[in-house]
């Protein structure tokens, strides 16, 4: 009788797990279908209003001058033997100084860290990477090439190629997600972790499933699962949707922020209008659901989390919840009036808060190899 009850309990547990998995993927595909319908309606409306302009967009052939600004650093390349991929990065500061590595988000590239490259090169070897699929780094077209494991391994390989065994790691948005994961899996390589507007991946998963309002803000995660169609929607009307991400009242840099200049915006259009560039950027999303939930969660490095109060994509409550997974000093700063694009929106405040965090505890000297 006891054995029968044991088998029955195992069966019920297995059945419950399968129902949860089925519910999880039903939610994803159902929401994906809903987002697709909304996008199709937007496309039809665009065609009605601008029948000739809708399908007109152009590849920017010449980089704007700001991308060759020597005050930002030197453009360098590295080919990683294991993956075979070539990565582009911009570096400044003396070699041998502590490494501060910057990881950008979507849909950005190394240029999003321009204010930090200038600020921290006096004390650090600062390196802003074009992550795989972005900018001048190689662009694998298969979405399978953008797994969490591959993206985290890229960071490890780059740090080691640069001649370091640890770094101060700074990440924003998707770069923040990869920074969290790198600190989880390689704690010995992260002296301090600085994340901007990116919740711990486990916090995001738990919170989004329990809060429909966050699920609505994350609707792009579902829409981007589709092949080709999101690329089309970003491209129509000469990349109007891409421009709106950075400049619109709802998602762009706030009125109190340091607005993008026309040349800054053109830098993004240059990088993302290149053939295949949008697919590489969107492929980060096309692997995310199969990579969650995480099997490991805890971060053992000191963490600074900076959060723009007006983030249009992530609810602020997630920021405080990140504390649950940190087994070291944790500092959270909410920046009033700031948008999702924090390091570009409020660079002076961001830089000051980073300096304060770096001086806490062991001080700057702890970053040397």
DRENLOKOL-930827 format. One record per residue (C-alpha): chain; residue number from 1; residue in three letters; x, y, z. Coordinates in nm, 2 decimals, always signed. Example, Ala and Ser with C-alpha at 12.3 -4.5 7.8 and 13.67 -1.06 7.14 Angstrom:
NODE   marfi   gukol   zalum       c1       c2       c3
NODE       A       1     Ala    +1.23    -0.45    +0.78
NODE       A       2     Ser    +1.37    -0.11    +0.71
REM end
This chain:
NODE   marfi   gukol   zalum       c1       c2       c3
NODE       A       1     Unk    +0.00    +0.00    +0.00
NODE       A       2     Unk    +0.28    +0.24    +0.09
NODE       A       3     Unk    +0.45    +0.17    -0.25
NODE       A       4     Unk    +0.12    +0.24    -0.43
NODE       A       5     Unk    +0.09    +0.57    -0.25
NODE       A       6     Unk    +0.45    +0.65    -0.34
NODE       A       7     Unk    +0.39    +0.59    -0.71
NODE       A       8     Unk    +0.07    +0.79    -0.70
NODE       A       9     Unk    +0.26    +1.08    -0.54
NODE       A      10     Unk    +0.53    +1.07    -0.80
NODE       A      11     Unk    +0.27    +1.05    -1.08
NODE       A      12     Unk    +0.09    +1.36    -0.94
NODE       A      13     Unk    +0.41    +1.55    -0.91
NODE       A      14     Unk    +0.51    +1.47    -1.26
NODE       A      15     Unk    +0.16    +1.56    -1.39
NODE       A      16     Unk    +0.17    +1.89    -1.20
NODE       A      17     Unk    +0.51    +1.97    -1.35
NODE       A      18     Unk    +0.39    +1.89    -1.70
NODE       A      19     Unk    +0.08    +2.11    -1.65
NODE       A      20     Unk    +0.30    +2.40    -1.54
NODE       A      21     Unk    +0.53    +2.36    -1.84
NODE       A      22     Unk    +0.24    +2.34    -2.07
NODE       A      23     Unk    +0.09    +2.65    -1.91
NODE       A      24     Unk    +0.42    +2.83    -1.94
NODE       A      25     Unk    +0.46    +2.77    -2.31
NODE       A      26     Unk    +0.09    +2.82    -2.38
NODE       A      27     Unk    +0.13    +3.17    -2.22
NODE       A      28     Unk    +0.43    +3.25    -2.43
NODE       A      29     Unk    +0.28    +3.14    -2.76
NODE       A      30     Unk    -0.06    +3.29    -2.69
NODE       A      31     Unk    +0.09    +3.62    -2.60
NODE       A      32     Unk    +0.32    +3.60    -2.90
NODE       A      33     Unk    +0.01    +3.56    -3.12
NODE       A      34     Unk    -0.16    +3.85    -2.96
NODE       A      35     Unk    +0.14    +4.08    -3.01
NODE       A      36     Unk    +0.16    +3.97    -3.37
NODE       A      37     Unk    -0.20    +4.07    -3.43
NODE       A      38     Unk    -0.13    +4.41    -3.28
NODE       A      39     Unk    +0.18    +4.46    -3.49
NODE       A      40     Unk    -0.01    +4.36    -3.81
NODE       A      41     Unk    -0.27    +4.62    -3.73
NODE       A      42     Unk    +0.00    +4.88    -3.69
NODE       A      43     Unk    +0.16    +4.78    -4.02
NODE       A      44     Unk    -0.17    +4.80    -4.20
NODE       A      45     Unk    -0.24    +5.14    -4.05
NODE       A      46     Unk    +0.11    +5.26    -4.16
NODE       A      47     Unk    +0.04    +5.14    -4.52
NODE       A      48     Unk    -0.29    +5.33    -4.53
NODE       A      49     Unk    -0.13    +5.65    -4.40
NODE       A      50     Unk    +0.20    +5.63    -4.58
NODE       A      51     Unk    +0.16    +5.38    -4.87
NODE       A      52     Unk    +0.49    +5.49    -5.04
NODE       A      53     Unk    +0.70    +5.57    -4.74
NODE       A      54     Unk    +0.63    +5.26    -4.53
NODE       A      55     Unk    +0.86    +5.02    -4.71
NODE       A      56     Unk    +1.14    +5.27    -4.76
NODE       A      57     Unk    +1.45    +5.25    -4.55
NODE       A      58     Unk    +1.82    +5.28    -4.63
NODE       A      59     Unk    +2.15    +5.14    -4.51
NODE       A      60     Unk    +2.37    +5.41    -4.37
NODE       A      61     Unk    +2.69    +5.38    -4.57
NODE       A      62     Unk    +2.92    +5.62    -4.38
NODE       A      63     Unk    +2.98    +5.62    -4.00
NODE       A      64     Unk    +2.91    +5.96    -3.83
NODE       A      65     Unk    +3.22    +6.14    -3.70
NODE       A      66     Unk    +3.13    +6.07    -3.34
NODE       A      67     Unk    +3.21    +5.70    -3.39
NODE       A      68     Unk    +3.57    +5.79    -3.47
NODE       A      69     Unk    +3.62    +6.03    -3.18
NODE       A      70     Unk    +3.97    +5.96    -3.05
NODE       A      71     Unk    +3.88    +6.09    -2.70
NODE       A      72     Unk    +3.67    +5.78    -2.65
NODE       A      73     Unk    +3.95    +5.54    -2.71
NODE       A      74     Unk    +4.11    +5.31    -2.96
NODE       A      75     Unk    +3.92    +5.07    -3.18
NODE       A      76     Unk    +4.05    +4.71    -3.14
NODE       A      77     Unk    +3.96    +4.36    -3.25
NODE       A      78     Unk    +4.00    +4.01    -3.10
NODE       A      79     Unk    +3.92    +3.67    -3.25
NODE       A      80     Unk    +3.83    +3.41    -2.99
NODE       A      81     Unk    +3.98    +3.07    -3.08
NODE       A      82     Unk    +3.70    +2.86    -2.91
NODE       A      83     Unk    +3.40    +3.03    -3.07
NODE       A      84     Unk    +3.59    +3.15    -3.39
NODE       A      85     Unk    +3.41    +3.49    -3.35
NODE       A      86     Unk    +3.58    +3.82    -3.39
NODE       A      87     Unk    +3.48    +4.09    -3.14
NODE       A      88     Unk    +3.52    +4.47    -3.18
NODE       A      89     Unk    +3.58    +4.68    -2.87
NODE       A      90     Unk    +3.69    +5.04    -2.79
NODE       A      91     Unk    +3.95    +5.07    -2.52
NODE       A      92     Unk    +4.11    +5.36    -2.33
NODE       A      93     Unk    +4.32    +5.41    -2.02
NODE       A      94     Unk    +4.67    +5.27    -1.95
NODE       A      95     Unk    +4.73    +4.89    -2.00
NODE       A      96     Unk    +4.79    +4.72    -1.67
NODE       A      97     Unk    +4.54    +4.94    -1.48
NODE       A      98     Unk    +4.24    +4.75    -1.34
NODE       A      99     Unk    +4.00    +4.64    -1.60
NODE       A     100     Unk    +3.65    +4.79    -1.62
NODE       A     101     Unk    +3.45    +4.61    -1.88
NODE       A     102     Unk    +3.12    +4.75    -2.02
NODE       A     103     Unk    +2.84    +4.54    -2.17
NODE       A     104     Unk    +2.57    +4.72    -2.37
NODE       A     105     Unk    +2.20    +4.65    -2.41
NODE       A     106     Unk    +1.94    +4.63    -2.68
NODE       A     107     Unk    +1.94    +4.79    -2.93
NODE       A     108     Unk    +2.28    +4.96    -2.85
NODE       A     109     Unk    +2.65    +4.90    -2.91
NODE       A     110     Unk    +2.98    +5.02    -2.76
NODE       A     111     Unk    +2.89    +5.38    -2.82
NODE       A     112     Unk    +2.63    +5.38    -2.54
NODE       A     113     Unk    +2.92    +5.39    -2.29
NODE       A     114     Unk    +3.08    +5.70    -2.44
NODE       A     115     Unk    +3.04    +5.91    -2.12
NODE       A     116     Unk    +3.18    +5.63    -1.90
NODE       A     117     Unk    +3.48    +5.57    -2.13
NODE       A     118     Unk    +3.59    +5.93    -2.09
NODE       A     119     Unk    +3.51    +5.93    -1.71
NODE       A     120     Unk    +3.68    +5.62    -1.59
NODE       A     121     Unk    +3.99    +5.59    -1.81
NODE       A     122     Unk    +4.20    +5.79    -1.56
NODE       A     123     Unk    +4.19    +5.50    -1.31
NODE       A     124     Unk    +4.10    +5.20    -1.52
NODE       A     125     Unk    +4.17    +5.02    -1.84
NODE       A     126     Unk    +3.81    +5.08    -1.98
NODE       A     127     Unk    +3.68    +4.85    -2.25
NODE       A     128     Unk    +3.34    +4.88    -2.42
NODE       A     129     Unk    +3.26    +4.57    -2.62
NODE       A     130     Unk    +3.03    +4.52    -2.92
NODE       A     131     Unk    +2.87    +4.20    -2.80
NODE       A     132     Unk    +2.81    +3.92    -3.05
NODE       A     133     Unk    +2.56    +4.02    -3.32
NODE       A     134     Unk    +2.62    +4.39    -3.27
NODE       A     135     Unk    +2.82    +4.66    -3.43
NODE       A     136     Unk    +3.15    +4.55    -3.58
NODE       A     137     Unk    +3.16    +4.22    -3.40
NODE       A     138     Unk    +3.07    +3.90    -3.58
NODE       A     139     Unk    +2.71    +3.83    -3.64
NODE       A     140     Unk    +2.60    +3.46    -3.61
NODE       A     141     Unk    +2.26    +3.44    -3.78
NODE       A     142     Unk    +2.13    +3.13    -3.60
NODE       A     143     Unk    +1.93    +3.21    -3.28
NODE       A     144     Unk    +2.09    +2.90    -3.12
NODE       A     145     Unk    +2.42    +3.10    -3.12
NODE       A     146     Unk    +2.28    +3.34    -2.86
NODE       A     147     Unk    +2.23    +3.11    -2.56
NODE       A     148     Unk    +2.31    +3.23    -2.22
NODE       A     149     Unk    +2.61    +3.00    -2.20
NODE       A     150     Unk    +2.75    +3.13    -2.52
NODE       A     151     Unk    +2.71    +3.50    -2.42
NODE       A     152     Unk    +2.86    +3.44    -2.08
NODE       A     153     Unk    +3.16    +3.25    -2.23
NODE       A     154     Unk    +3.22    +3.55    -2.46
NODE       A     155     Unk    +3.27    +3.77    -2.16
NODE       A     156     Unk    +3.51    +3.52    -2.00
NODE       A     157     Unk    +3.71    +3.48    -2.32
NODE       A     158     Unk    +3.74    +3.86    -2.37
NODE       A     159     Unk    +3.86    +3.92    -2.02
NODE       A     160     Unk    +4.12    +3.66    -2.05
NODE       A     161     Unk    +4.23    +3.78    -2.39
NODE       A     162     Unk    +4.28    +4.12    -2.25
NODE       A     163     Unk    +4.53    +3.97    -2.00
NODE       A     164     Unk    +4.32    +3.99    -1.69
NODE       A     165     Unk    +4.17    +3.73    -1.46
NODE       A     166     Unk    +3.91    +3.96    -1.30
NODE       A     167     Unk    +3.74    +4.29    -1.37
NODE       A     168     Unk    +3.49    +4.54    -1.26
NODE       A     169     Unk    +3.19    +4.45    -1.47
NODE       A     170     Unk    +2.93    +4.70    -1.58
NODE       A     171     Unk    +2.62    +4.61    -1.78
NODE       A     172     Unk    +2.30    +4.78    -1.90
NODE       A     173     Unk    +1.97    +4.61    -2.01
NODE       A     174     Unk    +2.07    +4.29    -2.19
NODE       A     175     Unk    +2.44    +4.36    -2.10
NODE       A     176     Unk    +2.31    +4.37    -1.74
NODE       A     177     Unk    +2.15    +4.03    -1.77
NODE       A     178     Unk    +2.48    +3.88    -1.91
NODE       A     179     Unk    +2.67    +4.06    -1.63
NODE       A     180     Unk    +2.44    +3.91    -1.36
NODE       A     181     Unk    +2.49    +3.56    -1.52
NODE       A     182     Unk    +2.87    +3.61    -1.55
NODE       A     183     Unk    +2.89    +3.71    -1.18
NODE       A     184     Unk    +2.68    +3.40    -1.08
NODE       A     185     Unk    +2.90    +3.15    -1.28
NODE       A     186     Unk    +3.24    +3.32    -1.24
NODE       A     187     Unk    +3.24    +3.50    -0.91
NODE       A     188     Unk    +3.62    +3.49    -0.88
NODE       A     189     Unk    +3.64    +3.70    -1.20
NODE       A     190     Unk    +3.42    +3.99    -1.08
NODE       A     191     Unk    +3.56    +4.23    -0.82
NODE       A     192     Unk    +3.25    +4.45    -0.83
NODE       A     193     Unk    +2.93    +4.42    -1.03
NODE       A     194     Unk    +2.75    +4.74    -1.16
NODE       A     195     Unk    +2.41    +4.69    -1.33
NODE       A     196     Unk    +2.19    +4.96    -1.49
NODE       A     197     Unk    +1.82    +4.90    -1.54
NODE       A     198     Unk    +1.83    +4.53    -1.56
NODE       A     199     Unk    +1.68    +4.30    -1.29
NODE       A     200     Unk    +1.84    +3.98    -1.17
NODE       A     201     Unk    +1.70    +3.72    -1.43
NODE       A     202     Unk    +1.53    +3.52    -1.16
NODE       A     203     Unk    +1.36    +3.83    -1.02
NODE       A     204     Unk    +1.24    +3.91    -1.36
NODE       A     205     Unk    +1.09    +3.57    -1.42
NODE       A     206     Unk    +0.92    +3.54    -1.09
NODE       A     207     Unk    +0.79    +3.90    -1.10
NODE       A     208     Unk    +0.66    +3.90    -1.46
NODE       A     209     Unk    +0.46    +3.58    -1.41
NODE       A     210     Unk    +0.29    +3.73    -1.10
NODE       A     211     Unk    +0.23    +4.08    -1.23
NODE       A     212     Unk    +0.03    +4.13    -1.55
NODE       A     213     Unk    +0.14    +4.50    -1.57
NODE       A     214     Unk    +0.51    +4.38    -1.61
NODE       A     215     Unk    +0.40    +4.12    -1.85
NODE       A     216     Unk    +0.24    +4.39    -2.06
NODE       A     217     Unk    +0.56    +4.60    -2.05
NODE       A     218     Unk    +0.76    +4.29    -2.16
NODE       A     219     Unk    +0.53    +4.22    -2.46
NODE       A     220     Unk    +0.83    +4.28    -2.69
NODE       A     221     Unk    +0.99    +3.97    -2.55
NODE       A     222     Unk    +0.70    +3.77    -2.70
NODE       A     223     Unk    +0.68    +3.96    -3.03
NODE       A     224     Unk    +1.05    +3.92    -3.10
NODE       A     225     Unk    +1.01    +3.54    -3.10
NODE       A     226     Unk    +0.88    +3.57    -3.45
NODE       A     227     Unk    +1.12    +3.53    -3.74
NODE       A     228     Unk    +1.18    +3.83    -3.97
NODE       A     229     Unk    +0.86    +4.02    -3.89
NODE       A     230     Unk    +1.01    +4.22    -3.60
NODE       A     231     Unk    +1.30    +4.32    -3.82
NODE       A     232     Unk    +1.05    +4.45    -4.07
NODE       A     233     Unk    +0.86    +4.65    -3.81
NODE       A     234     Unk    +1.18    +4.82    -3.69
NODE       A     235     Unk    +1.28    +4.90    -4.05
NODE       A     236     Unk    +0.97    +5.05    -4.20
NODE       A     237     Unk    +0.94    +5.43    -4.24
NODE       A     238     Unk    +1.32    +5.45    -4.23
NODE       A     239     Unk    +1.36    +5.29    -3.89
NODE       A     240     Unk    +1.10    +5.50    -3.73
NODE       A     241     Unk    +1.04    +5.25    -3.44
NODE       A     242     Unk    +1.41    +5.24    -3.37
NODE       A     243     Unk    +1.43    +5.62    -3.35
NODE       A     244     Unk    +1.12    +5.62    -3.12
NODE       A     245     Unk    +1.28    +5.39    -2.87
NODE       A     246     Unk    +1.54    +5.66    -2.79
NODE       A     247     Unk    +1.34    +5.97    -2.85
NODE       A     248     Unk    +0.97    +5.92    -2.79
NODE       A     249     Unk    +0.80    +6.06    -2.48
NODE       A     250     Unk    +0.70    +5.71    -2.36
NODE       A     251     Unk    +1.02    +5.51    -2.40
NODE       A     252     Unk    +1.29    +5.77    -2.48
NODE       A     253     Unk    +1.53    +5.97    -2.27
NODE       A     254     Unk    +1.34    +6.20    -2.03
NODE       A     255     Unk    +1.31    +6.58    -2.06
NODE       A     256     Unk    +1.55    +6.62    -1.78
NODE       A     257     Unk    +1.81    +6.39    -1.94
NODE       A     258     Unk    +2.09    +6.46    -2.18
NODE       A     259     Unk    +1.90    +6.41    -2.51
NODE       A     260     Unk    +2.06    +6.23    -2.80
NODE       A     261     Unk    +2.20    +6.47    -3.06
NODE       A     262     Unk    +2.12    +6.41    -3.43
NODE       A     263     Unk    +2.47    +6.27    -3.47
NODE       A     264     Unk    +2.43    +6.03    -3.17
NODE       A     265     Unk    +2.10    +5.90    -3.32
NODE       A     266     Unk    +2.26    +5.86    -3.66
NODE       A     267     Unk    +2.54    +5.65    -3.49
NODE       A     268     Unk    +2.27    +5.40    -3.38
NODE       A     269     Unk    +2.10    +5.40    -3.72
NODE       A     270     Unk    +2.44    +5.34    -3.89
NODE       A     271     Unk    +2.51    +5.04    -3.67
NODE       A     272     Unk    +2.16    +4.88    -3.68
NODE       A     273     Unk    +2.08    +4.95    -4.05
NODE       A     274     Unk    +2.37    +4.72    -4.17
NODE       A     275     Unk    +2.26    +4.39    -4.32
NODE       A     276     Unk    +2.17    +4.13    -4.06
NODE       A     277     Unk    +2.22    +4.38    -3.77
NODE       A     278     Unk    +1.87    +4.38    -3.64
NODE       A     279     Unk    +1.85    +4.00    -3.66
NODE       A     280     Unk    +2.16    +3.96    -3.44
NODE       A     281     Unk    +2.02    +4.20    -3.18
NODE       A     282     Unk    +1.68    +4.04    -3.18
NODE       A     283     Unk    +1.83    +3.69    -3.15
NODE       A     284     Unk    +1.91    +3.76    -2.78
NODE       A     285     Unk    +1.54    +3.75    -2.71
NODE       A     286     Unk    +1.48    +3.43    -2.92
NODE       A     287     Unk    +1.66    +3.21    -2.68
NODE       A     288     Unk    +1.55    +3.36    -2.35
NODE       A     289     Unk    +1.25    +3.14    -2.27
NODE       A     290     Unk    +1.44    +2.82    -2.31
NODE       A     291     Unk    +1.72    +2.95    -2.08
NODE       A     292     Unk    +1.49    +3.03    -1.78
NODE       A     293     Unk    +1.45    +2.96    -1.50
NODE       A     294     Unk    +1.81    +2.96    -1.38
NODE       A     295     Unk    +1.97    +2.66    -1.20
NODE       A     296     Unk    +2.21    +2.89    -1.01
NODE       A     297     Unk    +2.10    +3.23    -0.87
NODE       A     298     Unk    +2.33    +3.37    -0.61
NODE       A     299     Unk    +2.58    +3.66    -0.67
NODE       A     300     Unk    +2.88    +3.67    -0.44
NODE       A     301     Unk    +3.03    +4.00    -0.56
NODE       A     302     Unk    +2.95    +4.35    -0.42
NODE       A     303     Unk    +2.67    +4.49    -0.64
NODE       A     304     Unk    +2.56    +4.84    -0.73
NODE       A     305     Unk    +2.22    +4.85    -0.91
NODE       A     306     Unk    +2.13    +5.18    -1.07
NODE       A     307     Unk    +1.77    +5.23    -1.18
NODE       A     308     Unk    +1.60    +5.50    -1.38
NODE       A     309     Unk    +1.27    +5.59    -1.21
NODE       A     310     Unk    +1.09    +5.63    -1.55
NODE       A     311     Unk    +1.20    +5.30    -1.70
NODE       A     312     Unk    +0.93    +5.21    -1.96
NODE       A     313     Unk    +1.02    +4.84    -1.97
NODE       A     314     Unk    +1.09    +4.73    -1.61
NODE       A     315     Unk    +0.88    +4.80    -1.30
NODE       A     316     Unk    +1.08    +4.96    -1.01
NODE       A     317     Unk    +0.97    +4.70    -0.76
NODE       A     318     Unk    +1.20    +4.44    -0.92
NODE       A     319     Unk    +1.50    +4.65    -0.83
NODE       A     320     Unk    +1.46    +4.60    -0.45
NODE       A     321     Unk    +1.38    +4.23    -0.50
NODE       A     322     Unk    +1.73    +4.17    -0.64
NODE       A     323     Unk    +1.86    +4.19    -0.29
NODE       A     324     Unk    +1.73    +3.83    -0.23
NODE       A     325     Unk    +2.00    +3.68    -0.45
NODE       A     326     Unk    +2.30    +3.88    -0.34
NODE       A     327     Unk    +2.54    +3.73    -0.09
NODE       A     328     Unk    +2.75    +4.04    -0.05
NODE       A     329     Unk    +2.72    +4.42    -0.01
NODE       A     330     Unk    +2.42    +4.56    -0.22
NODE       A     331     Unk    +2.36    +4.92    -0.30
NODE       A     332     Unk    +2.05    +5.04    -0.49
NODE       A     333     Unk    +2.01    +5.39    -0.62
NODE       A     334     Unk    +1.69    +5.50    -0.79
NODE       A     335     Unk    +1.75    +5.80    -1.01
NODE       A     336     Unk    +1.46    +6.04    -1.02
NODE       A     337     Unk    +1.32    +6.13    -1.36
NODE       A     338     Unk    +1.57    +5.91    -1.55
NODE       A     339     Unk    +1.47    +5.67    -1.83
NODE       A     340     Unk    +1.57    +5.32    -1.92
NODE       A     341     Unk    +1.88    +5.46    -2.11
NODE       A     342     Unk    +2.04    +5.56    -1.78
NODE       A     343     Unk    +2.41    +5.59    -1.87
NODE       A     344     Unk    +2.32    +5.82    -2.16
NODE       A     345     Unk    +2.03    +6.00    -1.99
NODE       A     346     Unk    +2.20    +6.10    -1.67
NODE       A     347     Unk    +2.57    +6.04    -1.72
NODE       A     348     Unk    +2.70    +6.28    -1.45
NODE       A     349     Unk    +2.48    +6.12    -1.18
NODE       A     350     Unk    +2.56    +5.77    -1.29
NODE       A     351     Unk    +2.93    +5.84    -1.30
NODE       A     352     Unk    +2.93    +5.99    -0.95
NODE       A     353     Unk    +2.74    +5.70    -0.81
NODE       A     354     Unk    +2.98    +5.45    -0.97
NODE       A     355     Unk    +3.28    +5.64    -0.82
NODE       A     356     Unk    +3.12    +5.63    -0.48
NODE       A     357     Unk    +3.06    +5.26    -0.50
NODE       A     358     Unk    +3.41    +5.19    -0.63
NODE       A     359     Unk    +3.56    +5.37    -0.33
NODE       A     360     Unk    +3.36    +5.17    -0.08
NODE       A     361     Unk    +3.52    +4.88    +0.11
NODE       A     362     Unk    +3.85    +4.78    -0.03
NODE       A     363     Unk    +3.89    +5.08    -0.25
NODE       A     364     Unk    +4.03    +5.12    -0.60
NODE       A     365     Unk    +4.35    +4.93    -0.53
NODE       A     366     Unk    +4.16    +4.60    -0.50
NODE       A     367     Unk    +4.10    +4.60    -0.87
NODE       A     368     Unk    +4.46    +4.53    -0.97
NODE       A     369     Unk    +4.56    +4.19    -1.07
REM end
